[in-house]
Amino acid sequence: MSDDHTHVQEFFAARAADWDNRFPDDGPAYAAAVADLGLREGDRVLDAGCGTGRALPPLRAAVGPSGVVLGADLTPAMLEAAVRAGRHRDGQLLLTDVAALPLRSESLDAVFGAGLIAHLPHPAENLRELARVVRPGGTLALFHPIGRAALAARQGRQITPDDLRAEPNLRPLLAGSGWRMTSYVDEDDRFLALAVREG
């Protein structure tokens, strides 16, 4: 396992038990972002870096009982917290690296990634892997329940010009990874970039 993976696992393992308690009011923001993904009954969707699975209930509601919901995460403690919260009933949990997904090419309709991009060790390569598993015309949502400035303030830092989530950085990063950005919102109470898989 690379040092990047070890760092991510250690960071989230130490926070998994009380993760949901730290951010108790995020549910409506997750539901709104899932709604913006435009899923339909029967769709197949992956929550990449699903953590404690907060997106799984709205994803399941969006695709219905005939759809497929997968939640992939690198950190066992986060998936264990998802199970304790009962969210495994809304989707199949996979202990795996989103940089090397055990999924067939073009097997999904959409990918949802909450807080994901900041934790990708090789963003261009990792976004290409997400593009691999999504059919042409499928969608990607990169989401955070607060915007870049609010997140930086929470973490006691300043936004820097090299922030991957800044639109001038994210748009070409996505374009070089098989995605075309279709929407970008960065407000105090929401970050959401939507993209379509190029075909």
TABELHU-V256331 format. One line per field, one symbol per residue. ss: DSSP state (a for helix, b for strand, c for the rest). psi: psi as a letter, one per 30 degrees, with the letter a starting at -180 (. if undefined). burial: I if it has 9 or more other C-alpha atoms within 8 Angstrom, else O. A space follows every 50 residues. Layout:
ss: ???
psi: ???
burial: ???
This chain:
ss: ccaaaaaaaaaaaccaaaaaaaccccaaaaaaaaaacccccccbbbbbcc cccccaaaaaaaaccccbbbbbbccaaaaaaaaaccaaaccbbbbccccc cccccccbbbbbbbccaaacccaaaaaaaaaacbbbbbbbbbbbcccaaa aaaaccccccccccccaaaaaaaaacccbbbbbbbbbccbbbbbbbbcc
psi: kleeeeeeeeeeeffeegeeffifgfeeeeeeeeeffhllkflkkkjkhf bggffeeeeeeefafflkkkjklfjeeeeeeeeefgfffflkkkjlkffi khklkhflflkkjkgeefgkeieeeeeeeeeefklkfllkjjkkflleee eeeeghllklfgjffkefeeeeeeefggkjkfkkkjlegkkjkklkkl.
burial: OOOOIIOIIOOIIOOIIOIOOOOOOOOOIIIOIIIOIOIOIIIIIIIIII IIIIIIIIIIOIIIOOIIIIIIIIIIIIIIIIIOOOIIOIIIIOIIIIIO OOOOOIIIIIIIIIIIIOOOOOIIIIIIIIIIIIIIOIIIIIIIIIIIII IIIOOOOOOOOOOIOIOOIIIOIIIOIIIIIOOIOIIIOIIIIIIIIOO
